Amino acid sequence: MTERPGQAGDATGGSAPTTPVCYRHPDRETYVRCTRCDRPICPECMRDASVGHQCPECVNEGRRSVRPARTAFGGGAAGRRGLVTRTLIALNLLMMVLSIASDGGGDSMAGGGLGGLLGGGTPLTQWGAVLAEWPPRFPVEGIVTGEWYRLVTAMFLHYGLVHLLLNMWALWVLGRELEALLGPLRFLALYLVAGLGGNVAAYLFSSPNAASAGASTAIFGLFAAVFVLMRRLGRDTSAIVPILVINLIFTFTVPGISIPGHVGGLVTGAAMGWVLAYAPRMRRSVFQSVGTAIILVALLGLVLVRTAALTG
């Protein structure tokens, strides 16, 4: 029987089958293949999959193609680190140091009234607190003269260490939970808009020459937002209601506290909480952005009305 070169049985003309090698480590033989791309992979390159093994490149590609998990309000994994909460606390602490330094020590550490809770003004708080106008001072200072920055800076300034520490403790407790639910950007928007709303209320309803400052406006907004978000999730809110009631009683009974600021922050925080909590899932970001913009425009309008009334 005649055989042709290259066929089976030819001891000299055929080529022996080659053993597959890992595509990432050519010096390693393997018979395992990636279930996704079918390339040979060695034990070092094997990544467990639901079926079989995958290579590192396919695993990384799969991670990029899978949408990250989101909370009911749009928050992602980044919010669980609490970076915005920590940054806000650090910024408030820094402003306290600068406030003390601006006074050369002075009484800003101890302050006046309740161990610094209600007193301890410094040149920095005088510059950045909510203040409509101060006619006895020359030149006249205040928001009516165009110092609108006070509506923002006031939420980062405090009258004494006790005032600061109470607010920072509340921010640490509330901020981490809210940031985990909302994500960094939404939480930051909530904090700033609630603080702004409280300061706008202080501008609207306080005496023109009464100054106010503190993160309490934003903190009360966080309290309201927590309540709204918990209700949206169907969770028990019985734990937060007594704390909120106690803070409101404290607000209305202790002299020197800005009632408009606290209540304004509470109302604005509730409005922001509703916008963030009840946004439809399919157009969540658009709804939340538009709702936030509407609140900001409303606050701007109130500032303009108050300014016109004081200057008219």
Backbone bond lengths (Angstrom), bond angles and torsions (degrees), N, CA, C in turn:
res aa  C-N    CA-C-N  psi(-1)  N-CA   C-N-CA  omega(-1)  CA-C   N-CA-C  phi
1 M - - - 1.464 - - 1.508 108.88 -
2 T 1.313 114.76 129.00 1.456 120.22 -178.04 1.520 110.34 -90.83
3 E 1.376 116.93 132.67 1.469 122.07 177.77 1.511 110.28 -112.96
4 R 1.300 115.97 147.94 1.463 121.44 178.86 1.535 110.12 -94.41
5 P 1.329 116.33 147.56 1.475 119.49 178.54 1.534 111.31 -58.55
6 G 1.313 115.87 140.05 1.467 119.97 176.32 1.505 113.62 93.09
7 Q 1.326 118.76 -11.65 1.452 119.52 179.56 1.524 109.36 -87.73
8 A 1.331 113.11 168.74 1.458 117.97 179.15 1.511 110.05 -60.52
9 G 1.294 115.44 140.54 1.445 120.96 -178.79 1.493 112.32 98.61
10 D 1.354 116.23 -10.43 1.465 120.48 178.68 1.519 107.89 -85.87
11 A 1.300 115.96 113.81 1.466 119.32 -176.08 1.502 112.79 -80.81
12 T 1.343 116.81 -12.19 1.464 118.16 -175.25 1.517 113.36 -120.48
13 G 1.314 119.07 -29.85 1.469 119.46 -173.98 1.511 114.52 -91.86
14 G 1.380 120.74 -19.48 1.470 122.32 -178.09 1.515 112.13 -85.39
15 S 1.385 116.68 160.86 1.470 121.68 177.54 1.520 108.61 -109.14
16 A 1.323 117.12 135.23 1.458 121.85 -179.10 1.522 109.65 -70.51
17 P 1.337 119.83 142.39 1.464 121.88 178.72 1.533 110.52 -62.36
18 T 1.358 117.08 139.57 1.470 121.78 -178.07 1.515 110.09 -89.11
19 T 1.334 115.48 145.97 1.464 121.10 177.37 1.526 109.05 -81.28
20 P 1.342 119.65 129.41 1.464 120.69 179.80 1.519 111.80 -63.97
21 V 1.330 115.51 147.69 1.469 121.56 178.98 1.521 109.07 -122.61
22 C 1.315 115.92 155.95 1.472 121.78 179.45 1.521 109.77 -60.35
23 Y 1.320 116.65 133.77 1.470 119.42 -177.59 1.524 111.87 -70.11
24 R 1.329 117.28 -18.24 1.463 120.18 178.30 1.521 111.44 -98.40
25 H 1.332 117.25 -21.23 1.460 122.47 178.60 1.527 108.45 -133.46
26 P 1.329 117.45 85.08 1.472 121.15 -173.94 1.526 114.52 -60.81
27 D 1.339 118.30 -15.07 1.458 119.61 -179.44 1.526 112.68 -88.03
28 R 1.345 117.25 3.25 1.460 120.52 -176.54 1.533 110.31 -116.82
29 E 1.325 115.15 122.52 1.462 120.39 178.05 1.529 109.76 -79.59
30 T 1.320 115.73 146.11 1.467 120.30 179.98 1.515 110.04 -159.57
31 Y 1.324 114.71 151.36 1.458 120.05 175.22 1.527 111.04 -116.89
32 V 1.337 116.42 9.75 1.470 121.34 178.18 1.519 108.84 -96.24
33 R 1.323 116.27 136.98 1.465 120.71 -179.71 1.532 110.36 -121.77
34 C 1.305 114.96 150.38 1.467 121.22 175.71 1.529 108.66 -65.32
35 T 1.322 116.20 129.34 1.461 119.65 -178.11 1.522 112.62 -71.05
36 R 1.327 116.92 -10.34 1.469 119.81 -178.68 1.526 112.05 -99.51
37 C 1.338 117.41 -47.69 1.470 120.09 -177.20 1.527 112.73 -108.40
38 D 1.327 117.80 -7.67 1.464 124.53 176.13 1.524 113.02 67.92
39 R 1.318 118.24 19.51 1.461 120.06 176.01 1.525 109.99 -88.54
40 P 1.324 117.25 146.98 1.471 119.95 179.20 1.526 111.18 -65.55
41 I 1.323 116.46 139.72 1.464 120.69 179.32 1.526 108.97 -137.86
42 C 1.320 114.85 141.85 1.455 120.68 179.56 1.529 109.66 -87.22
43 P 1.336 118.70 170.68 1.475 120.34 -179.16 1.525 113.84 -54.89
44 E 1.345 118.06 -35.18 1.470 120.51 179.88 1.516 111.73 -65.16
45 C 1.322 117.44 -30.15 1.466 121.42 -176.45 1.523 113.04 -93.89
46 M 1.320 117.93 -5.14 1.458 120.71 -177.83 1.526 111.27 -72.36
47 R 1.309 116.20 131.99 1.461 122.52 173.51 1.521 107.50 -123.00
48 D 1.332 116.00 125.93 1.462 119.67 -178.17 1.518 111.01 -59.72
49 A 1.313 116.48 135.59 1.452 122.95 176.50 1.519 108.68 -126.81
50 S 1.330 116.66 173.68 1.461 119.39 179.19 1.514 111.33 -59.05
51 V 1.344 116.29 -33.65 1.460 122.30 174.49 1.524 107.60 -130.93
52 G 1.324 118.48 117.45 1.446 121.45 177.77 1.514 113.53 70.86
53 H 1.355 115.10 -144.36 1.458 121.73 -178.32 1.528 109.81 -131.30
54 Q 1.325 115.06 154.23 1.459 121.16 175.16 1.515 109.46 -123.90
55 C 1.331 115.73 158.33 1.458 120.52 177.87 1.528 109.74 -84.07
56 P 1.328 119.40 162.60 1.469 121.83 -178.09 1.528 113.33 -57.43
57 E 1.337 117.89 -39.10 1.464 120.33 -178.56 1.520 111.23 -64.43
58 C 1.318 117.78 -41.72 1.461 120.62 179.95 1.531 110.99 -69.14
59 V 1.338 117.19 -35.36 1.458 120.31 177.31 1.529 110.06 -63.49
60 N 1.341 116.50 -45.57 1.464 120.02 179.28 1.518 111.31 -64.40
61 E 1.305 116.79 -39.72 1.459 120.16 178.41 1.526 111.10 -64.36
62 G 1.322 115.80 -38.21 1.457 119.43 178.26 1.512 112.30 -65.66
63 R 1.334 116.53 -37.65 1.466 119.65 178.24 1.514 111.44 -64.45
64 R 1.331 115.90 -37.09 1.471 119.11 -179.97 1.518 111.96 -70.06
65 S 1.315 116.68 -30.17 1.466 120.21 -175.82 1.525 113.29 -86.58
66 V 1.347 117.11 -14.83 1.457 120.68 -179.52 1.526 109.52 -90.69
67 R 1.320 117.37 128.25 1.460 121.07 178.92 1.516 110.07 -68.85
68 P 1.348 117.47 133.52 1.464 119.68 179.50 1.521 111.53 -65.49
69 A 1.319 115.85 150.95 1.460 120.93 -179.67 1.520 110.28 -66.53
70 R 1.329 115.91 140.53 1.454 122.19 -179.92 1.519 110.03 -123.44
71 T 1.333 116.06 151.21 1.454 119.74 173.57 1.522 109.21 -78.16
72 A 1.318 115.74 177.12 1.465 120.59 -179.20 1.522 111.84 -64.34
73 F 1.336 117.65 -16.43 1.464 121.07 -176.93 1.527 112.82 -111.37
74 G 1.333 116.61 6.23 1.459 120.17 176.83 1.508 115.05 100.23
75 G 1.320 118.45 2.02 1.457 121.03 179.99 1.519 111.62 -74.54
76 G 1.328 116.26 147.27 1.458 122.18 179.23 1.512 111.58 -115.48
77 A 1.317 115.19 -169.18 1.465 120.82 -177.37 1.527 112.14 -63.74
78 A 1.341 116.90 -29.20 1.462 119.93 -177.49 1.523 112.22 -61.16
79 G 1.327 117.53 -30.65 1.453 120.53 -178.26 1.509 114.08 -66.86
80 R 1.332 116.86 -23.69 1.463 119.71 -178.14 1.518 112.70 -71.05
81 R 1.320 117.27 -15.39 1.469 119.61 179.19 1.525 112.40 -80.90
82 G 1.323 117.59 -18.30 1.457 120.73 176.97 1.513 114.80 67.53
83 L 1.324 117.43 30.37 1.464 120.16 -175.93 1.525 112.19 -66.49
84 V 1.327 117.77 -38.44 1.469 120.42 -179.49 1.526 109.62 -67.35
85 T 1.316 117.22 -42.48 1.462 120.60 178.32 1.524 110.63 -58.94
86 R 1.311 116.60 -46.63 1.466 120.41 179.35 1.530 111.39 -64.00
87 T 1.326 116.40 -39.39 1.464 119.93 -179.63 1.519 111.06 -66.08
88 L 1.325 117.38 -41.23 1.468 120.78 178.88 1.529 110.81 -64.03
89 I 1.314 116.43 -41.90 1.467 119.51 177.84 1.529 110.16 -63.33
90 A 1.327 116.77 -43.83 1.465 120.28 179.18 1.521 111.29 -62.00
91 L 1.328 117.01 -39.65 1.456 120.71 179.78 1.523 111.12 -65.51
92 N 1.328 117.33 -41.83 1.467 120.33 177.61 1.522 111.31 -64.72
93 L 1.328 117.07 -39.42 1.466 120.06 177.69 1.527 110.96 -65.09
94 L 1.336 115.90 -40.64 1.456 119.89 178.26 1.525 111.05 -62.33
95 M 1.330 116.27 -42.55 1.461 119.47 179.73 1.523 111.29 -65.41
96 M 1.338 117.37 -31.61 1.463 119.80 176.34 1.522 110.56 -66.79
97 V 1.327 116.50 -41.59 1.467 120.60 177.95 1.527 110.08 -62.07
98 L 1.316 116.19 -44.98 1.465 119.92 178.73 1.522 111.22 -64.93
99 S 1.326 116.84 -35.65 1.461 120.58 178.72 1.523 110.85 -64.61
100 I 1.344 115.75 -44.69 1.459 119.84 177.72 1.529 110.54 -62.92
101 A 1.347 115.28 -42.08 1.463 119.32 -179.93 1.525 111.36 -64.53
102 S 1.326 117.61 -35.78 1.475 120.11 -179.22 1.518 111.78 -66.54
103 D 1.342 115.92 -22.97 1.458 120.35 -178.96 1.519 111.72 -97.81
104 G 1.342 115.60 -0.06 1.456 118.82 -177.96 1.512 112.47 63.80
105 G 1.341 117.17 29.36 1.464 120.88 -175.44 1.502 109.32 100.34
106 G 1.313 117.13 -74.51 1.462 123.48 174.58 1.513 112.92 46.58
107 D 1.343 116.21 -143.26 1.458 120.83 179.48 1.514 111.37 -104.52
108 S 1.342 117.08 15.88 1.463 119.26 -176.69 1.519 112.47 -70.41
109 M 1.346 117.40 -24.60 1.452 119.46 179.16 1.529 110.44 -74.87
110 A 1.326 115.43 -48.21 1.466 119.01 -177.95 1.514 111.23 -89.72
111 G 1.321 115.73 -39.25 1.457 120.25 178.83 1.514 110.69 70.21
112 G 1.299 115.54 -160.01 1.446 120.82 179.84 1.503 110.27 -136.58
113 G 1.313 117.68 140.17 1.446 121.28 178.07 1.511 112.07 77.95
114 L 1.324 117.90 118.28 1.468 123.76 179.00 1.529 112.10 52.57
115 G 1.305 116.34 42.63 1.460 120.29 174.13 1.502 114.24 63.83
116 G 1.315 118.00 31.56 1.460 119.88 177.09 1.506 114.11 103.69
117 L 1.323 118.46 -4.72 1.456 120.40 -178.97 1.516 111.52 -67.16
118 L 1.321 116.56 -35.46 1.465 119.39 -174.33 1.514 113.72 -113.25
119 G 1.322 118.87 2.32 1.457 118.66 -175.80 1.501 112.21 -137.58
120 G 1.307 116.23 -157.24 1.445 121.07 176.59 1.504 114.20 80.98
121 G 1.344 117.33 41.82 1.457 120.30 176.90 1.518 111.31 -67.30
122 T 1.321 116.52 148.25 1.461 122.97 179.32 1.520 108.74 -132.02
123 P 1.337 117.43 170.31 1.468 118.84 174.61 1.526 113.21 -55.66
124 L 1.340 117.25 -32.17 1.467 119.26 179.74 1.523 111.34 -71.52
125 T 1.335 117.87 -42.83 1.462 119.22 177.35 1.530 110.60 -66.74
126 Q 1.314 116.63 -33.78 1.463 119.94 176.32 1.528 110.98 -63.28
127 W 1.323 115.83 -35.84 1.468 120.97 179.25 1.526 112.30 -74.43
128 G 1.364 117.98 -36.44 1.458 119.38 -169.58 1.507 116.68 -111.43
129 A 1.333 119.29 -2.50 1.462 120.98 -178.02 1.527 110.97 -73.28
130 V 1.343 115.50 160.02 1.463 120.22 173.68 1.522 107.90 -67.96
131 L 1.305 116.00 123.20 1.463 122.04 -177.45 1.517 108.15 -153.64
132 A 1.318 116.88 120.72 1.460 119.69 -179.01 1.530 110.42 -68.85
133 E 1.312 116.29 -56.58 1.466 120.62 177.82 1.520 108.99 -163.25
134 W 1.311 115.41 153.39 1.453 121.00 -179.91 1.530 108.54 -133.35
135 P 1.329 115.88 77.55 1.479 120.23 -174.58 1.521 115.02 -56.82
136 P 1.355 119.79 -33.64 1.461 116.95 -179.67 1.521 113.53 -63.00
137 R 1.313 116.60 -19.81 1.453 120.03 -177.47 1.532 109.21 -91.59
138 F 1.308 116.85 142.63 1.467 119.83 177.68 1.534 109.15 -124.85
139 P 1.349 116.94 128.37 1.461 124.91 -2.53 1.531 111.58 -72.14
140 V 1.316 116.16 162.82 1.458 121.42 -177.97 1.529 109.82 -62.22
141 E 1.344 116.92 132.89 1.451 122.33 178.29 1.520 109.69 -109.66
142 G 1.315 116.62 159.43 1.451 119.88 174.04 1.511 113.34 134.09
143 I 1.330 115.06 173.28 1.459 121.07 -177.28 1.517 111.70 -65.20
144 V 1.325 117.08 -33.13 1.471 119.29 -178.91 1.522 111.84 -64.88
145 T 1.315 117.90 -19.77 1.465 120.74 178.41 1.526 112.21 -90.57
146 G 1.331 116.21 5.92 1.462 119.92 178.39 1.517 114.44 104.00
147 E 1.326 117.76 4.70 1.464 120.63 -179.44 1.532 110.64 -85.57
148 W 1.310 116.39 61.06 1.462 121.97 -177.36 1.525 111.98 -68.22
149 Y 1.309 116.89 -18.83 1.465 119.50 179.77 1.525 111.06 -58.33
150 R 1.332 117.66 -24.17 1.460 121.97 -179.48 1.532 112.00 -59.09
151 L 1.322 117.19 -29.33 1.459 120.89 179.85 1.525 111.78 -66.45
152 V 1.326 116.66 -19.69 1.466 121.33 178.34 1.528 111.08 -103.55
153 T 1.322 116.92 -47.62 1.466 119.67 -175.54 1.521 112.18 -62.94
154 A 1.324 117.03 -29.24 1.470 120.03 -176.48 1.519 112.29 -61.46
155 M 1.343 117.86 -28.42 1.465 118.83 -177.32 1.529 112.83 -78.46
156 F 1.340 117.27 -1.39 1.462 121.18 178.20 1.531 112.24 -116.38
157 L 1.322 117.31 7.06 1.465 121.99 -179.37 1.521 109.75 -116.66
158 H 1.340 116.45 148.58 1.454 121.10 -176.60 1.519 110.69 -138.79
159 Y 1.340 114.17 153.73 1.454 121.18 177.30 1.526 109.36 -97.47
160 G 1.300 117.67 80.97 1.451 121.60 176.68 1.517 113.52 99.07
161 L 1.342 115.67 162.42 1.456 121.96 -174.89 1.524 113.49 -68.66
162 V 1.332 117.56 -37.96 1.467 119.42 -179.60 1.521 110.07 -62.98
163 H 1.321 115.57 -43.59 1.466 121.41 176.51 1.529 110.62 -56.40
164 L 1.326 115.65 -46.14 1.464 120.84 -179.66 1.534 111.65 -64.97
165 L 1.332 117.22 -48.76 1.457 120.73 -173.34 1.528 112.32 -65.95
166 L 1.307 117.22 -37.55 1.467 119.77 177.06 1.526 111.11 -62.02
167 N 1.319 115.82 -44.80 1.464 119.29 179.87 1.523 111.86 -67.58
168 M 1.328 117.77 -39.21 1.458 120.27 -178.51 1.530 111.49 -70.15
169 W 1.325 116.80 -34.05 1.464 118.72 175.37 1.530 110.29 -62.94
170 A 1.346 116.54 -44.78 1.469 120.08 178.44 1.524 110.99 -63.93
171 L 1.335 117.21 -39.50 1.461 120.61 178.76 1.524 110.74 -64.60
172 W 1.323 117.96 -39.64 1.468 121.07 179.40 1.533 110.95 -64.40
173 V 1.328 116.72 -41.80 1.465 120.63 -177.97 1.528 111.37 -71.06
174 L 1.341 116.51 -47.92 1.461 120.42 -176.20 1.522 112.23 -80.76
175 G 1.324 116.09 -37.72 1.457 120.12 -171.80 1.509 113.76 -62.82
176 R 1.328 117.89 -43.49 1.470 120.00 -176.67 1.521 111.63 -64.71
177 E 1.326 116.80 -40.07 1.469 119.67 179.30 1.520 111.20 -67.68
178 L 1.331 116.26 -43.89 1.462 119.54 -179.56 1.520 111.69 -68.16
179 E 1.313 116.91 -39.53 1.462 119.34 179.42 1.525 111.29 -64.65
180 A 1.338 116.92 -36.28 1.462 119.95 177.08 1.525 111.42 -66.20
181 L 1.326 117.37 -35.01 1.461 121.32 179.89 1.522 112.64 -77.19
182 L 1.329 116.35 -40.04 1.464 120.91 -171.71 1.517 113.90 -98.04
183 G 1.318 117.85 -24.43 1.451 120.75 -171.06 1.522 109.80 90.38
184 P 1.324 118.03 162.36 1.472 121.52 -174.36 1.528 114.42 -59.33
185 L 1.328 118.27 -48.80 1.467 120.58 -173.95 1.515 111.73 -68.07
186 R 1.321 117.83 -44.65 1.462 120.47 -179.99 1.525 110.97 -65.73
187 F 1.318 116.33 -39.25 1.462 119.06 178.22 1.526 110.87 -65.01
188 L 1.315 117.07 -43.45 1.463 120.24 179.09 1.518 110.39 -61.55
189 A 1.340 117.26 -41.97 1.463 120.53 177.95 1.523 110.55 -61.60
190 L 1.330 117.33 -42.78 1.463 121.16 177.97 1.520 110.86 -59.47
191 Y 1.315 116.80 -47.92 1.465 121.12 -177.53 1.533 111.06 -61.35
192 L 1.316 116.46 -49.06 1.467 119.98 -175.62 1.519 112.11 -69.23
193 V 1.321 117.40 -41.63 1.474 119.77 -178.59 1.523 110.56 -69.15
194 A 1.339 117.41 -40.60 1.460 120.03 177.27 1.526 110.83 -63.59
195 G 1.331 116.96 -43.64 1.458 119.82 177.12 1.508 112.29 -62.64
196 L 1.325 116.28 -41.24 1.459 120.84 177.35 1.526 110.68 -63.09
197 G 1.349 116.44 -43.54 1.461 119.84 179.75 1.511 112.08 -60.27
198 G 1.337 116.99 -40.86 1.453 119.53 177.61 1.513 112.47 -65.20
199 N 1.312 117.14 -39.77 1.462 120.40 179.09 1.529 111.87 -69.96
200 V 1.315 117.06 -34.84 1.468 120.03 175.37 1.530 109.58 -64.11
201 A 1.331 117.18 -41.56 1.461 120.59 177.83 1.525 110.98 -62.97
202 A 1.329 116.70 -39.75 1.464 119.85 176.71 1.521 110.93 -62.63
203 Y 1.318 116.78 -38.68 1.465 121.68 177.29 1.526 111.04 -65.88
204 L 1.329 116.49 -37.25 1.459 120.78 -176.63 1.523 112.57 -72.95
205 F 1.321 117.09 -42.31 1.461 119.80 -165.88 1.522 114.54 -114.66
206 S 1.317 118.50 -2.16 1.463 120.33 177.86 1.521 110.09 -92.01
207 S 1.321 114.46 164.04 1.462 119.36 174.67 1.530 109.59 -61.32
208 P 1.342 118.39 141.15 1.465 120.34 -176.15 1.527 114.39 -55.49
209 N 1.333 117.23 -29.86 1.462 118.69 -178.13 1.530 112.70 -104.16
210 A 1.351 116.77 19.17 1.462 120.97 177.26 1.518 109.09 -98.43
211 A 1.333 116.30 123.89 1.466 121.15 -179.51 1.527 109.92 -95.65
212 S 1.338 116.19 145.19 1.464 120.65 177.07 1.518 109.04 -145.08
213 A 1.326 115.39 148.24 1.465 120.77 179.66 1.523 109.04 -156.25
214 G 1.317 115.77 163.41 1.456 121.20 177.33 1.514 112.21 133.46
215 A 1.319 115.40 154.76 1.462 121.31 178.19 1.520 112.38 -78.59
216 S 1.335 117.09 0.89 1.464 120.23 -177.49 1.518 112.46 -58.86
217 T 1.327 117.43 -33.60 1.463 119.39 179.58 1.526 110.18 -60.01
218 A 1.333 116.79 -44.56 1.462 120.76 178.48 1.525 111.02 -71.27
219 I 1.335 117.80 -37.83 1.462 121.42 -178.67 1.526 110.90 -62.71
220 F 1.328 116.98 -43.63 1.470 119.53 177.53 1.525 110.30 -63.14
221 G 1.327 116.98 -34.59 1.455 120.04 175.27 1.512 111.81 -63.92
222 L 1.339 117.38 -37.43 1.463 121.16 177.36 1.525 111.19 -66.03
223 F 1.336 116.79 -39.97 1.457 120.10 176.25 1.535 110.67 -57.24
224 A 1.329 115.68 -48.37 1.458 119.81 -178.95 1.523 111.18 -63.64
225 A 1.333 116.84 -40.87 1.459 120.64 -178.89 1.528 111.31 -65.41
226 V 1.329 117.21 -40.48 1.466 120.31 177.62 1.528 110.03 -58.88
227 F 1.325 116.39 -43.93 1.462 120.17 179.76 1.522 110.90 -60.81
228 V 1.347 116.91 -46.54 1.464 120.76 -178.44 1.528 111.01 -64.28
229 L 1.323 117.29 -44.65 1.465 120.96 -178.08 1.527 111.61 -66.40
230 M 1.333 116.92 -39.63 1.461 119.50 178.14 1.528 111.51 -65.05
231 R 1.332 115.91 -39.38 1.459 119.55 176.60 1.525 110.93 -63.64
232 R 1.333 115.98 -38.81 1.463 119.99 179.49 1.522 110.57 -64.47
233 L 1.326 117.81 -34.64 1.458 121.53 179.88 1.528 112.54 -84.26
234 G 1.325 116.35 -4.88 1.451 120.16 -178.97 1.514 113.63 75.46
235 R 1.326 117.27 22.88 1.460 120.87 -178.63 1.526 110.98 -92.73
236 D 1.317 115.56 163.66 1.458 122.32 -179.50 1.522 109.97 -70.96
237 T 1.329 117.00 129.45 1.472 121.87 179.83 1.525 111.97 -110.33
238 S 1.323 116.45 10.71 1.467 119.18 -175.75 1.522 112.45 -65.53
239 A 1.320 118.00 -23.71 1.465 120.07 -177.99 1.526 111.80 -76.10
240 I 1.341 117.06 -33.33 1.460 119.45 -174.97 1.520 112.92 -86.56
241 V 1.342 117.90 -25.24 1.466 120.47 -177.43 1.533 111.62 -62.01
242 P 1.332 120.57 -48.28 1.466 118.83 179.25 1.530 113.12 -60.59
243 I 1.335 116.92 -38.48 1.467 119.69 178.91 1.522 110.36 -63.13
244 L 1.324 116.56 -42.65 1.460 120.87 179.54 1.524 110.84 -65.24
245 V 1.323 117.03 -41.67 1.474 121.07 179.49 1.524 110.38 -63.91
246 I 1.322 117.07 -42.52 1.469 120.46 179.06 1.530 110.57 -61.71
247 N 1.314 116.45 -42.27 1.465 119.42 179.11 1.522 111.92 -66.18
248 L 1.321 116.99 -35.50 1.469 119.67 177.53 1.525 110.92 -69.09
249 I 1.345 116.89 -40.44 1.470 119.66 176.49 1.525 110.07 -61.50
250 F 1.315 115.66 -43.58 1.458 121.01 177.17 1.527 110.63 -59.15
251 T 1.328 116.48 -41.11 1.468 121.71 -179.08 1.518 111.50 -62.71
252 F 1.331 117.11 -42.57 1.460 120.74 -173.93 1.522 113.68 -85.97
253 T 1.321 118.67 -14.40 1.462 120.03 -175.16 1.524 114.44 -107.76
254 V 1.323 117.51 -25.70 1.465 119.67 -178.54 1.530 109.38 -88.84
255 P 1.321 117.59 124.77 1.473 119.72 -179.51 1.521 111.73 -64.78
256 G 1.318 116.06 148.35 1.454 121.73 173.73 1.504 114.86 91.44
257 I 1.334 118.52 -9.18 1.461 120.69 178.56 1.525 109.43 -85.81
258 S 1.306 116.14 140.74 1.468 120.95 -178.90 1.529 109.44 -77.31
259 I 1.324 116.10 99.09 1.463 120.64 178.03 1.522 111.09 -63.45
260 P 1.349 118.99 -46.71 1.474 118.04 178.37 1.528 112.75 -59.44
261 G 1.332 116.95 -37.11 1.451 120.14 -179.03 1.524 112.44 -64.04
262 H 1.343 116.09 -45.74 1.452 119.79 -179.46 1.524 111.62 -67.68
263 V 1.325 116.43 -46.87 1.470 119.91 -178.92 1.528 110.48 -67.11
264 G 1.326 116.38 -38.72 1.460 119.21 177.86 1.511 112.41 -63.71
265 G 1.330 116.69 -40.51 1.464 119.90 176.08 1.512 111.53 -64.54
266 L 1.345 116.54 -39.12 1.459 121.67 178.83 1.527 111.33 -61.62
267 V 1.328 116.37 -48.01 1.469 121.00 -178.27 1.531 110.72 -66.33
268 T 1.336 116.25 -44.32 1.474 119.17 -180.00 1.515 111.13 -65.70
269 G 1.333 117.63 -40.02 1.458 120.90 177.22 1.514 111.75 -62.80
270 A 1.337 116.92 -38.32 1.465 120.07 177.63 1.526 110.41 -64.88
271 A 1.339 116.23 -41.26 1.468 119.81 178.69 1.530 110.99 -63.94
272 M 1.337 116.54 -44.36 1.459 119.82 177.62 1.533 110.90 -65.40
273 G 1.324 116.84 -38.80 1.450 120.13 177.95 1.520 111.62 -60.81
274 W 1.325 116.71 -40.50 1.472 120.38 178.89 1.528 110.21 -65.05
275 V 1.331 116.59 -43.43 1.469 120.34 179.58 1.527 110.56 -60.75
276 L 1.328 116.81 -43.19 1.458 120.63 -177.58 1.526 112.30 -74.76
277 A 1.333 116.94 -32.86 1.458 120.46 -174.31 1.520 113.33 -82.38
278 Y 1.318 117.18 -35.14 1.460 120.26 -171.41 1.525 113.46 -107.55
279 A 1.310 117.01 16.35 1.463 120.08 174.84 1.528 109.25 -66.43
280 P 1.341 118.78 133.39 1.472 120.35 177.62 1.514 111.08 -62.85
281 R 1.301 116.65 140.37 1.464 121.24 -171.97 1.523 112.43 -60.95
282 M 1.327 117.90 -39.81 1.460 120.63 -174.71 1.531 111.74 -67.27
283 R 1.316 117.64 -31.34 1.474 121.74 179.74 1.529 110.07 -126.93
284 R 1.307 115.01 43.85 1.461 120.55 -174.05 1.516 112.63 -59.52
285 S 1.326 117.58 -52.72 1.468 120.85 -174.82 1.522 111.66 -64.17
286 V 1.323 116.69 -39.97 1.469 120.06 179.85 1.518 110.00 -64.81
287 F 1.326 116.50 -47.42 1.465 120.61 -179.53 1.522 110.92 -60.79
288 Q 1.325 116.90 -45.31 1.459 120.36 -179.06 1.521 111.74 -65.50
289 S 1.324 117.41 -39.61 1.468 120.84 179.44 1.517 111.27 -66.50
290 V 1.335 116.66 -45.17 1.462 120.47 -179.98 1.525 110.43 -65.77
291 G 1.328 117.17 -42.81 1.460 120.26 178.84 1.519 112.14 -61.26
292 T 1.327 116.64 -42.72 1.467 120.54 177.05 1.523 111.08 -62.88
293 A 1.318 116.82 -41.61 1.463 120.85 179.27 1.527 111.08 -62.87
294 I 1.331 117.27 -39.43 1.472 120.65 179.29 1.522 110.21 -63.62
295 I 1.321 117.31 -42.94 1.471 120.59 178.09 1.519 110.90 -62.03
296 L 1.327 116.94 -43.10 1.463 120.34 179.33 1.523 111.73 -63.57
297 V 1.328 116.71 -41.47 1.463 120.25 178.72 1.527 110.32 -64.13
298 A 1.329 116.75 -40.39 1.465 120.06 178.18 1.533 110.72 -62.57
299 L 1.327 116.99 -42.85 1.464 120.08 178.51 1.523 111.22 -64.10
300 L 1.327 116.37 -40.81 1.465 120.40 177.27 1.519 110.75 -61.00
301 G 1.336 116.29 -42.65 1.458 119.73 178.88 1.515 112.21 -61.19
302 L 1.336 117.20 -40.39 1.462 120.79 178.63 1.529 111.49 -64.96
303 V 1.313 116.98 -38.15 1.471 120.28 177.19 1.524 110.18 -63.11
304 L 1.314 116.86 -42.72 1.465 120.86 -179.97 1.526 110.69 -64.23
305 V 1.333 116.55 -40.85 1.468 119.75 179.52 1.526 110.48 -64.23
306 R 1.322 117.57 -44.78 1.465 121.65 179.97 1.531 110.86 -64.19
307 T 1.308 116.48 -42.36 1.469 120.26 179.59 1.522 110.93 -62.99
308 A 1.331 116.02 -42.33 1.466 119.59 178.90 1.534 110.69 -64.20
309 A 1.331 117.57 -37.18 1.462 120.09 -179.65 1.529 111.20 -68.08
310 L 1.324 117.30 -35.78 1.462 120.36 -178.23 1.523 112.80 -79.39
311 T 1.305 117.21 -26.52 1.469 120.71 -177.42 1.526 112.31 -101.12
312 G 1.325 117.17 -10.71 1.457 120.40 -176.10 1.525 113.57 -76.01
